[in-house]
Amino acid sequence: MLAGKIAFVTGAGGGIGKATCQLLAEAGAKVVASDCNVTSAKQTISLLKGDDHMALRTDVSNGKDVSSTFNNIMENYYTPPSIVVNAAGIIKDNFLLNLTEEDFDKVIDVNLKGTFLVTQKACKLLVDAGKPGSIINISSIVGKKGNRGQCNYASSKAAVETFSKCVAMEMARYGIRCNTVLPGFISTSMTEAIPDKVKDMFHSLIPLRKFGTPEEVGEVIKFLASDASSYVTGTSVFVSGGLE
């Protein structure tokens, strides 16, 4: 399905990023697992089927770091990744009246600016090489609905969706597609700390009455990365158990 393709995944150390790496590798892709914690990226690589994968440390909010990462990819594979998954993301939750400027900026820098920097660099390399590609950016259901205590996170994810639509419009002429995946409540380290009573409340709001798994999100990402979705671009796909 993805044999011979190079896939670059940010936020690959856990949750959706890790599951995505595993699924892409199973489909035949050579995976570059990137994370700000290189140890966790290496742990992800150790789980992958096949060979010729690599782990890299990348601070996606830093342009020089992103450029260095892509230089490493080019030196190792001699071609830019044709699959790019922007799964890196952080939360710094607080209510509006208590949210610090530092925490607002940090979330925007990683979730939005990081997606921009990685996408821009990948697209430049693909255009220069005359090759098509698929960019998949991870937004969130809260980017649509909003959520108490998450005005920074929700804003960043709403912006990622609109950014992706702009990229799709501009890059279509080069054969580069860009789509957005909007996960709902997914069982990851981010949701583990939620009290059971709160989880039960969320379950009651979700038509499927359960949290999703990283693998369920990863399967949609794999589809968007593949040629099976060759006529899909500028689209937002909800993976939210029916919650919109």
N, C-alpha and C positions, 0 to 999 in steps of 0.2 A: 504493500500500500504506500509506504514512504521510503522504499529501498533506495539508497544512494543519496538521500537528501540530508542536509545538515540542518539541525534544529537547535536554536539558541533559546534557552528558557531562563528568565530571571526569577528570583524568588524560589529557586529550585530546592532549597533546603528542607522544605516541609509543606504539608497540606496540599493544596492544589498544584503547586509547582512540582513537588516530588511525584505525585501521581501522574501528572502530565509527562514528565520525563520517562517514567516507566512505560506508559502506553505508547509514546512515540518510538521508544527503543524497540518495543515488541513489534511495532509495525515496520521496523527496518531502518529507522533514521539513526544517524550518528548524532548524539546529543551532547551539546555543550551546556552543562549545568552551572548556572551562575548564581551566586548569593553573596551578601555582604559578610556572611560567615562561611569561609571556604571549607571549614571542617564539615559543616552540614552538607555542603555541595558535594564533597568527596564521599560522604556517606550515601548520598543519593546515587552517585555513579557506581558505587559498589553493588547496588541492587539491580543494575540494568543488564538486560540481556544483550548479547553481541559484544563487539569491541570497538575500539577507536573512538570512545567517548572521552570527554575531558571535563574537569571541574576548574572553574575560575572564580576568584574573588572580584566582585564588582560592586562599587557604590554607585547605583544608577543615578543618583542625584548629582554626581560629579562628572562633568563633561570630559575631563582628561582621563578619568578612570574608564568611562565608557569607550573612549577612543582606543585606550590601551587594550581593553578586552577584545575589541574587534580586530586590532592588529594581531593579537595572539591567535585568534581564530583563523585569520588569513594566512598566518605563518604556518599553522598546523594543517589546514585543509586546502589552502591555495584557492579558495572560493568563498564568497560570502554565504552566510546561512540563508536558505530560501524559506525557512520557517522561523518566525520570531514570536515568542510568547512572552508578553509582559505581565508576569504574575507577581512581581515584587510589589509589596504593599505593607504599610504599617498603620496602626491605629494609635492615637493619643487622645482617648475619649475624655470629655469633660463637658459640663453644661456651659452654655454661652457665657454666662456672667463670670465663670471661673476659668475659662480657657485662656491660656497664655499665648502671646504672640509667637513665642518660640515653638510651642506645640502645634499651632496652626501652620506655621511656615514649614516645619519638618514634614508634616503629613502631605502638604502640597508638593514639597520638593521631591519626595520619594514617589508618591502615587501618580502625580501628574507630570511634573518636570522630568522625572525618571523615564516615564513612558515616552515622552517627547524625545528625549536625548537618544534613547535606544532606537526608537522608530526612525528618527531622522538619519542616524548613522547607517542603519541597516538599508534603508531605501537608497541612500547615496551610493553605497557599495553595489547594490543590485542594479541600479540604473547604469552605473559606470561599466558593470560587467555585462550589461544587456540581458539580464536574466530575470525571469518572473519570480514572484514570491508571495507568501501569505503571512500577514501580520495579524496576530490575535491578541487583543488587549482585554485585560480583566477589569471590568467595572464592578458594580454591585447593585442589588435590588434597592439598597438605601439611597443610591444615586437617583432613583426614580421617586421613592416614597419619602425620603428624609427619615431621620430617626433622632429621638431625644439624646442629647449628649454626644452627637456625632456630626456637628455642623461642619467641621473640618474634613472629616472622612467622606461624608456624603457629598460635599461640594467637589472634592477631588475626583470622586468616582463619576459624578454627573459630567464633569468636564472631560474625563477620559472617553466617555461615550461620544460626545460631540466632536472631540479631537479626532477620533477614529473615523467618523463620517467625512470629515474634511480630508483626511489622508486618503480615504477610499476614492474620493472625487479627483484628487490631484494625481494619484498614482495609477489609476486605471489605464491610462494611455501607455504605461510601461509594463502592463501585465502583472502589477503588484496589487494584491487584494488586501483589504483591511477590514476586519470585523471585530465586534465586541461581544464578550460573554458576560452576562449578568447573573452571577450566582446569588441564590437566596441564602438561607441559613444552612451552612455547611459544617459538618463535624470536623473541626480543625482545632489547633491549639488556641485560636482566637475565641472559640465558643466553649472550650472546656471549662473555663472559669465561671460560666453563667450558672447561677443557682438553679436547682431542679425546678423550683416553683415557677421561675421565669421561663425556663425551657418549656414547661407544660403550657404556659400562656402562649408562647410562640407557636407551639404545635397546633393549638386550637385555631390559629389564624391561617395556617398552611393547609390548603385543600388536601394534600396527600398525608397530612398529619404526622410528619416526621421531618427531621433534618436530612439534607442530602449528604452524599459522601464525596470526597475529593475525586474519586474515580468516575463518578457520574458527571462531574464537570469536565474531567479530563477527556472523556469519550467525545464530548461535543467539540472540545478543542482539537482533538485528533481529526475529526471530520472536517473542520474548517481549515486545518493544515493540509489536507489531502486534495487531490484532484477531483475527488467526488463532489467537492463544493466549488468547482471551477467557475460557476456562474453566480456565486454568492459574494457580494462585497458591499460594504457600507451598512451591514445588517447588525442588529442587536438580538442576541439569542438569550432568552431567559432560561436559567436552569435553577428553578426556584420552587418546585413542587406545586406550581399553580398560583403562587403568590405574585401579584403584580402591583 
